[in-house]
Each structure stands twice: as structure tokens, then as C-alpha cells.
Amino acid sequence: MTNPARQPLTRAIVGAWCLILGAITNVAFLVEGYTGATLNRMNTFVSELGSQGQPAAAFFRLSDLATGLLLLAGLVAAYGLLPRNRWLRLGLASAIFFSVMTVVDAFAPLDCVPSVDKACRALEESGRVSMAHQIHSVTGVLESFFGFLSLILIALGLWQLQRREAIPADWRELSHFLVITGILYALLSLVIAVQYLLETSGIGIVQRLQVVLFAAAMFALGLVLRHYRAPRGEGPHAHV
């Protein structure tokens, strides 16, 4: 007969690997040079690699789908396993929403490449683009906001739990890391907004760095979740 006390550990390992693999697929753009992609990475967004008519568009849409589903599974596992804390749960819920928006992106590609195609941007600004393009534009903004929000709230929740000794002191490093990545993520969002409005060079590199930051945070969360242990007695308990 299966020992119930070991079940949460199994869920933690599966959830952790989902987060780790989701973080890896989230940076699929790192191999764009080997996929036949022709867009200039210096001035284009990652999501534009999957826009209509682009080489390897199917590959990058598939990577979005894989990223969203893997992160969603891992974050749901973390939500159910980690000690209860309002800020931690809000942060995980924000990250879950981010994951759902990533899945939506996979099914709502852009019609064209507005970052470097002025005709495309004009169509976008006048509303003469497809519904899929409009949806993608909205999800992109939401992902940026909820990505930042999730990192800060998860860090705050872990910090509170660590102060109450509800999680090991070893988790303090994760909390600090998430605060740093969250702040940097927010600052890069502002830089991207300014660059897009002013049409300055380098927006693609900045956005790719932002994606790497979020992926690194999910990867780190996955590494920590791998060591989760089943609760003893009442209430969740973690052991590293």
C-alpha cells in the first residue's frame, strides 16, 4: 500500500521538473540562430519569432505552448504544496496567470512584426489587424505586469514564512534572488516601453534579458521545490 506521507514529495518532484523544463523552453529563442529565423534579435521581440510568415514560427509557438503548460503544472503543484501565506499564494496565482497568457500566445500569433515594420505598426495602431494579433498584444502587456508582480509577491511570501520558521533558512537566498530579479524585471519593462515609443535600437536584447530573468526565477523555484518534504503532523513543512 502506498505511504500517503510520500505522495506530496512525488508531487513536489514532478512540479519541480515542470518548472525547470518550463524555464528552459521559455528561453527557446537562444537557438533562434539555428532555426532559420531572419529577424534581427537586436530590435525585435521574442514573440515576433512566432508571427505569421516567419521561418520556424511553428517551433516558437510550440515552445510557448510547452512553456505555458509546464510552468502552469509546476506552479499549481507549488501552490498546493508550499505553506499557506497570502502573499506567496498571490504571487503563485500571478505566475499561474502569466503561464495561461503564454499558452494563449501560442494560439494567437501576430500578423506581422510591428517592432521593425512601420507598415505593420500603422495597421496595429489603426486597429486593422486580426483578432489574434490584438489578443497577443494584450497578453504581452499582461505577461510583463504579472511576471513582475509574481516575482515580488513570491519573494515577500517566502520572506515572511522564513521569519516564522515555516520554511528552512536556506530558502532565504531564493527570496532575495526573486526580489532582485523582480526589480530588474520591472526596470527592464520600463526601458522596453520607452524604447518602443522612441523607436530606439536594442529593444530586442533588453526584452530577451527580461525573459531570461523570469526563466531563471522559475528555474530557481524549481530547484528549491525539488527538496520539498511531506508534512509531519499538521500544516505544511519543508525540508531542504
Residue pairs with C-beta under 8 A, 6 or more apart in sequence:
5 230
5 232
6 230
7 230
8 81
8 228
8 229
8 230
8 231
9 228
9 229
9 230
11 77
11 80
11 81
12 77
12 81
12 225
12 226
12 227
12 228
12 229
13 226
14 73
14 77
15 73
15 74
15 75
15 76
15 77
15 78
15 81
15 222
15 225
16 74
16 77
16 222
16 223
16 224
16 225
16 226
16 228
17 74
17 222
17 226
18 70
18 71
18 73
18 74
18 77
18 222
19 70
19 71
19 74
19 75
19 78
19 218
19 219
19 221
19 222
19 225
20 74
20 218
20 219
20 222
20 223
21 66
21 70
22 66
22 67
22 68
22 69
22 70
22 71
22 73
22 74
22 99
22 218
22 222
23 71
23 215
23 216
23 218
23 219
23 222
24 215
24 219
25 63
25 66
25 67
25 70
26 63
26 67
26 71
26 102
26 211
26 214
26 215
26 218
27 211
27 212
27 215
28 59
28 60
28 63
28 67
29 41
29 46
29 49
29 60
29 208
29 211
32 39
32 41
32 49
32 56
32 60
35 55
35 56
35 59
35 60
36 55
36 56
37 49
37 54
37 55
37 56
38 54
38 55
39 48
39 49
39 54
39 113
39 116
40 116
40 204
41 204
41 205
41 208
42 201
42 202
42 204
42 205
43 115
43 116
43 201
43 202
43 203
43 204
44 113
44 115
44 116
44 203
44 204
45 115
45 140
45 203
45 204
45 207
46 60
46 204
46 207
46 208
46 211
47 64
47 105
47 110
47 136
47 140
48 54
48 110
48 113
48 114
48 115
49 56
49 57
49 60
50 57
50 58
50 60
50 61
50 64
50 105
50 106
50 109
50 110
51 57
51 109
51 110
51 111
51 112
51 113
52 109
52 110
52 111
52 112
53 112
54 60
54 113
57 109
61 105
61 106
61 107
61 109
62 106
64 102
64 103
64 105
64 106
65 103
65 106
65 107
67 99
67 102
68 99
68 100
68 101
68 102
68 103
68 104
68 105
68 106
69 99
69 103
71 95
71 98
71 99
71 102
71 218
72 96
72 99
72 100
72 103
74 218
74 221
74 222
74 225
75 92
75 95
75 96
75 99
76 96
77 225
78 92
78 221
78 225
79 89
79 92
79 93
79 96
81 225
81 228
81 236
82 88
82 92
82 167
82 225
82 228
82 236
82 238
83 161
83 166
83 167
83 235
83 236
83 237
83 238
84 236
85 157
85 160
85 161
85 166
86 157
87 153
87 154
87 156
87 157
87 160
88 153
88 154
88 156
88 157
88 158
88 160
88 161
89 157
90 153
90 157
91 149
91 150
91 151
91 152
91 153
91 154
91 155
91 156
91 157
92 150
92 154
94 146
94 149
94 150
94 153
95 146
95 147
95 150
95 154
95 218
97 142
97 146
98 142
98 143
98 146
98 147
98 150
98 214
101 139
101 142
101 143
101 146
102 139
102 143
104 135
104 136
104 139
105 136
105 139
105 140
105 143
107 132
108 131
108 132
108 133
108 135
108 136
108 139
109 132
109 133
109 136
110 132
110 133
110 136
110 137
111 120
111 123
111 129
111 130
111 132
111 133
112 119
112 120
112 123
112 129
112 133
113 120
114 120
114 121
114 124
115 121
115 196
115 203
115 204
123 129
124 133
124 137
127 134
144 189
144 192
144 210
145 189
147 185
147 210
147 214
148 182
148 185
148 186
148 189
151 178
151 179
151 181
151 182
151 185
151 214
151 217
152 178
152 179
152 182
152 183
154 178
154 221
155 174
155 175
155 176
155 177
155 178
155 179
155 182
156 175
158 167
158 171
158 172
158 174
158 175
158 178
159 172
159 175
161 167
161 171
162 168
162 169
162 171
162 172
162 175
166 235
166 236
166 238
167 238
168 238
168 239
168 240
170 240
171 224
171 238
171 240
174 220
174 221
174 224
177 217
177 220
178 217
178 220
178 221
181 213
181 214
181 216
181 217
182 217
184 213
185 210
185 213
185 214
188 206
188 207
188 209
188 210
188 213
189 210
191 206
192 203
192 206
192 207
192 210
194 200
195 202
195 203
195 206
196 203
224 240
227 238
227 239
227 240
228 238
228 239
229 237
229 238
229 239
230 237
231 237
